[in-house]
Amino acid sequence: MFEKIAKYIGENLQLLVGRPDGTYCFRLHNDRVYYVSEMILKLAANISGDKLVSLGTCFRKFTKTHKFRLHVTHLEYLAPYAKYKVYIPLGFGVAAKSTQDCRKVDPMAIVVFH
């Protein structure tokens, strides 16, 4: 799991775990990986695992074939530490171009392709 997160934030992975507002960790619960502070983790230790619905912020989920899938809920935590950032202006949907149009753009234009 750390390799996949490191692909997005690189060496900043240590900053994600050792934050200034406390120590955070990753915990597996019901085929989901949660990002949770150690303080909340200690409080949740009193609740049995089958009665615990959620714990912290869901980062990733295991599929039935045991592959990792990203969750949207983790983006606000990874964004400050991301290696590559692209700021998209308002009205981007109107300014979006097709793949054919992207091939003909100015050589100095910036194209984001996913």
C-alpha positions, 0 to 999 in steps of 0.5 A: 500500500505504501508503494502506491501512495508513494507513487503520488506523494513520493518522500512526503509519505513520512509527513502524512503519518507524522503530522504536526497535529498528532500521529496518524496511522493506517488500519485495515477494517472490513476490506478497507484501509482507514487513515486514523489518528492514534488518539481515535484509534485508542478510543475505538479499541473499546468497541468490538470489531463487528460493531465498528462501522467505520474508523477515520477516513477511508483511503483504499478498498480491496475489491473481491479480486483483492486489488486496491481501489482508491477512494475519493475521500483521501484526496484532501489528505494527499493533495498538499503532499502531491509531487505533481499538481495541476490547477484547473480554472473554473469553466474547465468543462467548457474549455476541454478539448478532444484528443484530436484537438490536443494533437493540434494545439500550440507547442507551448500549451499545457495539456493534461491527459488522464 
